[in-house]
Amino acid sequence: MDVCKTIDEIRGVIKAYKKEGKSVGFVPTMGALHEGHLSLIQIAKEQSDVVVVSIFVNPEQFGPNEDFENYPRELQSDLDKCESEGVAAVFAPNRDDIYDEKKFIRIEVDELNRNMCGGSRPGFFEGILLIVNKLFNIVEPDVAVFGQKDIQQFLIINQMVKEFNHEVKLLMAPIKRANDGLALSSRNKYLSNEEREIAPGLYRTLTYIEKQIRGGVDTPKLLLDHQKSELEAKGFKIDYLNVFDKKTLQPAKVLKKSEEYILAGAVWLGKTRLIDNFLIEL
């Protein structure tokens, strides 16, 4: 497995792959790899000849009071996991390799970032698009795999691919969960033992709401309000809990047959932010 620290190194490795006629699958990550990330790698392996994984904690997607400095960094462990999964190359650059000291050009997002995670994290998706755009230009993958847990991210990146004419096929992998339903996340490491016992409550809440919607509830406001109160009573602080139109990412007040929706929630449990979602097609 090649481990590349610079842009020139990874470009040289990928140029060699492509000279051999190999297709490149790509899994961009911030490291602290868990079974969810490994499932993305496995899908990329199925869809391409060689897999490249990037490991880079992107400062541009963290707000001033967020956890950039404390975000888990476990490079050697991540490299071991990548090698075990048969990854061909890992791109693990330093900040100075990716960003100049001063940036003159930025990417803006309109409408698609107003709700869900974008509503409470200004600049978050602009930072994600900046790094993903850079990585696509550096790696030039044929296929890139992202997880459904970050569904708003996937849909916004998909829009960027269309509007910027990136020649890459995007795939969205299902959410990988613990046995009790909690969506796997690198930030789950922040949970205390007591919080970890409570954390699957978000998944159970979404499961209940989904069942009610599939059972005929088409104006979910009262249902959602009640479930927010239930979560708060268990110790969660609500960022959002709502049903969103999959195309526009706007809250859906009335649900219609033959439409696709995202039932999504983000909550705080102590110092840990948890997100989860279900896709619902009526």
Order of alpha helices (4+ residues) and beta strands (2+ residues): beta-alpha-beta-alpha-beta-alpha-beta-alpha-alpha-alpha-beta-alpha-beta-alpha-alpha-alpha-beta-beta-beta
